[in-house]
């Protein structure tokens, strides 16, 4: 398999690989896998004030997938949380000169990001529920 220089660089020294410790504040986690494609990926996304402060990934997969995850992490930092659902996979594929047979792996990477977005929605719902309960308790006092 031939790899572009960008894939080789990002595979050799991936940016943002690893995970945040479980107790890190403001972190949501999402993962996806497809055993038939040979990929498992988990993203940890740290948010503060509605912005993505940092992104980390753990991945079992090919050099193309590792390079794509590294590039996506880099592109997400500093963006609003809604960017988790708006990654341009064609741009990622183009930047890395990915062969078309690797696009299925990009879709699993997107699934993991969407799982982060869903986890964020659940954590916001929980925060809003806690806030509402706290306000109710204050009124009852």
C-alpha positions in Angstrom: 0.0 0.0 0.0 1.3 3.4 -0.9 0.9 6.2 1.7 1.0 9.9 1.1 3.7 11.9 2.9 0.9 13.5 5.0 -0.3 10.0 6.1 3.3 8.9 6.9 4.0 12.0 8.9 0.8 11.8 10.9 1.1 8.0 11.4 4.7 8.4 12.5 4.0 11.2 15.0 0.2 11.3 15.6 -1.0 14.4 17.3 -3.5 14.1 20.1 -3.2 10.3 20.6 -4.1 9.1 24.1 -6.9 9.8 26.5 -7.8 12.2 29.3 -7.9 10.7 32.8 -11.4 9.7 33.8 -11.7 12.5 36.3 -10.9 15.3 33.8 -13.6 17.9 34.0 -15.6 18.8 30.9 -14.7 15.7 28.9 -17.2 13.7 26.8 -16.3 10.4 25.2 -17.5 8.6 22.1 -16.5 5.5 20.4 -17.3 3.3 17.3 -16.0 0.2 15.8 -16.4 -2.1 12.8 -14.6 -5.4 13.1 -15.2 -6.2 9.4 -13.2 -3.0 8.6 -10.6 -3.6 11.3 -11.2 -0.3 13.2 -12.0 0.7 16.7 -11.8 4.4 17.7 -12.5 6.4 20.9 -12.4 10.2 21.1 -12.2 12.2 24.3 -13.3 15.8 23.8 -12.8 18.4 26.4 -15.2 21.3 26.3 -15.3 24.6 28.1 -17.8 27.4 27.6 -19.1 25.7 24.5 -15.8 25.4 22.8 -13.6 22.4 22.1 -10.5 22.9 24.1 -8.7 19.7 23.4 -9.3 16.3 21.6 -7.6 13.0 22.2 -8.1 9.7 20.4 -7.3 6.1 20.8 -7.5 3.9 17.7 -6.9 0.4 16.5 -6.7 0.5 12.8 -4.5 1.2 9.7 -2.1 4.1 9.2 -4.8 6.0 7.1 -7.3 5.9 10.0 -4.7 7.0 12.5 -3.7 9.9 10.2 -7.3 10.9 9.7 -8.1 10.9 13.5 -5.0 13.0 14.1 -6.0 15.5 11.5 -9.6 15.7 12.7 -8.4 16.3 16.3 -6.2 19.2 15.1 -9.1 20.7 13.1 -11.6 20.5 16.0 -9.6 22.3 18.6 -10.9 25.8 19.3 -14.2 25.2 17.4 -17.7 25.3 18.9 -19.1 22.0 20.2 -21.4 21.8 17.2 -18.3 21.1 15.0 -18.4 17.5 16.3 -21.3 16.9 13.9 -19.9 18.8 11.0 -16.6 17.2 10.0 -16.0 17.4 6.2 -14.9 13.9 5.5 -14.2 14.7 1.8 -11.8 17.4 2.9 -10.1 15.0 5.3 -9.8 12.3 2.6 -8.5 14.9 0.2 -5.9 16.2 2.6 -4.5 12.7 3.2 -5.0 11.4 -0.3 -7.0 8.5 1.0 -7.9 5.6 -1.3 -11.6 5.2 -1.7 -11.5 1.8 0.0 -10.6 3.6 3.3 -13.8 5.7 3.3 -15.7 3.2 5.4 -13.2 3.8 8.2 -13.8 7.5 7.9 -17.5 6.9 8.5 -16.6 5.0 11.7 -14.5 7.9 12.8 -17.5 10.2 12.2 -19.7 7.8 14.2 -17.4 8.2 17.2 -17.5 12.0 16.9 -21.3 11.8 16.7 -21.3 9.6 19.9 -19.3 12.4 21.6 -22.0 14.9 20.5 -24.7 12.6 21.9 -22.8 12.3 25.1 -22.5 16.0 25.3 -26.3 16.3 24.9 -26.8 13.8 27.7 -24.4 15.6 30.0 -26.1 19.0 29.2 -29.5 17.4 29.9 -28.2 16.1 33.3 -26.7 19.5 34.1 -30.0 21.3 33.3 -31.9 18.8 35.4 -29.6 19.3 38.3 -29.9 23.1 37.9 -33.6 22.8 37.8 -33.7 20.6 41.0 -31.4 23.0 42.8 -33.7 25.9 41.9 -36.7 23.9 43.1 -35.0 23.1 46.4 -34.1 26.8 46.9 -37.7 27.8 46.3 -38.9 25.2 48.8 -36.6 26.5 51.5 
